[in-house]
Amino acid sequence: MSVVSVEDVSKTFGAGHTAVTAVDPVSLSVDAGDIVLVMGPSGSGKTTLLSMIGTLMSPTTGRILISGQDTSTLEPAQLSRLRLREFGFVFQTFNLLSALTAEENVMMPLLTARVPRKEARAKARTSLEQLQLGHRLRNLPRDLSGGENNASPSRRPEKSTNSPSS
């Protein structure tokens, strides 16, 4: 079974003569272990397609299945849980919480998944150390370089085997 299946998905913003098609109908499937590149010129719909696959945006037509689950049938709370448990996002912008340290920003998804604070902190430290950011644990986003800001949110530690999402 595919981990991601996109079936005739499209996205149009607006209606009538002001409608803009951001994504023409597209189908694809991704199996576990696949590496997929989404390439195209600026404005071709790459971010919109990835936002729909990541359940951040609903398609105008078609459907998206994540591990066999049709995302269009899920309530907002179910979509949030799906994103929490199944996805790791690397956004075009950093999306760090400015009042939290690098360590706390990496801990946030773990705490949301109910990983105990002590374990979340240990996992966050290990993850940041693997990125050679161990010396930046207590830095706020404004005190990190662009590359360090970009690395921090992309580092999503593995969830605990004791967590409810395992």
JOQUI-V492653 format. One record per run of one state. SS is the DSSP state (H for helix, E for strand, C for the rest). FROM is the first residue (numbers start at 1). TO is the last residue. If there is no record, write none. Layout:
SS:FROM:TO  SS:FROM:TO
This chain:
C:1:3  E:4:13  C:14:15  H:16:18  C:19:19  E:20:30  C:31:45  H:46:53  C:54:60  E:61:66  C:67:68  E:69:70  H:71:73  C:74:75  H:76:86  C:87:100  E:101:101  H:102:112  C:113:116  H:117:130  C:131:133  H:134:136  C:137:139  E:140:140  H:141:143  C:144:145  H:146:154  C:155:166
